Amino acid sequence: MRIDKLLWFLRLAKTRPLAQALAEEGHIRLNGRRVDRAHQKIAVGDVLTVPIAAGVRVIEVLSIPVRRGPAGEAQGCYRVLDGRPVDPIAAAHSNGA
C-alpha cells in the first residue's frame, strides 16, 4: 500500500492530499530512511516516524487496513513505539510519583 493512503486510512492525516504533501516534503521516515515519494510502498512490520500536530509519532505497522474506518479500527492496525504512556495517571504511579 502507498504511504499516503496508509496515513489517511490510519487517520494520521485528515485528507489524502495532506498525506501526499507530508510524504513528498520529506517529513516522514520509513525504517529510519527519509521518504520523499507519496507512492512509497509500506508493508507489515515497517516502522514509520510521522510528525503530527501533537509532536512526532513513531509507529510499527501491524496490519494493512482495507478502508478508512473508525478510529478504533485504525488504531488496531499499528503499535505506538515512541514511549508515550497510554494512561498518564497509570504511568505516574509506575514511576513512583
C-alpha positions in Angstrom: 0.0 0.0 0.0 1.1 3.6 -0.7 2.3 5.6 2.3 -0.1 8.4 1.6 -3.1 6.1 1.5 -1.9 4.3 4.7 -1.5 7.6 6.6 -5.0 8.6 5.6 -6.5 5.1 6.4 -4.8 5.2 9.8 -6.2 8.7 10.5 -2.7 10.2 10.9 -3.7 12.7 8.2 -7.1 14.4 7.8 -7.1 14.1 4.0 -5.3 12.1 1.4 -3.8 15.3 -0.3 -2.4 16.3 3.1 -0.9 12.8 3.5 0.6 13.2 0.0 2.1 16.5 0.8 3.6 15.2 4.1 5.3 12.4 2.3 6.6 14.4 -0.6 8.0 17.2 1.6 10.2 14.6 3.3 8.8 14.8 6.8 8.3 11.1 7.2 10.8 8.4 7.9 10.3 4.7 6.9 12.6 2.3 8.8 14.9 5.3 9.6 15.2 6.5 5.9 13.6 9.7 4.7 10.6 9.3 2.4 10.1 11.8 -0.4 7.5 10.0 -2.5 3.8 9.6 -1.8 3.8 6.3 -3.6 6.4 4.7 -1.3 5.2 1.2 -0.6 4.5 0.1 3.0 4.4 -3.4 4.4 3.6 -5.0 7.7 6.4 -4.6 10.2 7.6 -1.3 8.8 8.4 1.5 11.3 7.2 5.0 10.5 8.2 8.3 12.1 5.4 10.8 11.4 5.1 14.4 12.5 1.6 15.2 13.8 0.0 18.2 15.5 0.9 16.9 19.0 4.5 16.1 18.1 6.3 13.2 16.5 4.7 9.7 16.4 6.7 6.5 15.9 4.6 3.6 14.9 5.0 0.0 13.8 2.5 -1.2 11.1 0.8 -4.4 12.4 -1.6 -4.8 9.6 -2.6 -3.1 6.4 -6.2 -1.6 6.6 -8.6 -2.2 3.8 -10.5 1.0 4.3 -10.6 4.3 6.3 -12.8 3.1 9.1 -13.5 4.3 12.6 -10.6 5.5 14.8 -10.6 2.3 16.9 -10.3 0.1 13.8 -7.4 2.3 12.5 -5.6 2.2 15.8 -5.7 -1.6 15.8 -3.5 -1.6 12.7 -0.4 -0.1 14.3 1.5 0.0 17.6 2.9 3.1 19.1 6.7 2.9 19.7 7.5 6.4 20.8 7.2 5.7 24.6 4.2 7.9 25.3 2.1 6.3 28.1 -1.4 5.3 27.1 -2.7 6.3 30.5 -0.8 9.2 32.0 -2.2 8.5 35.5 -1.0 4.9 35.4 2.4 6.0 34.2 2.8 8.4 37.0 2.1 5.6 39.6 4.6 3.2 37.9 7.4 5.8 38.1 7.0 6.3 41.8 5.4 9.7 41.6 
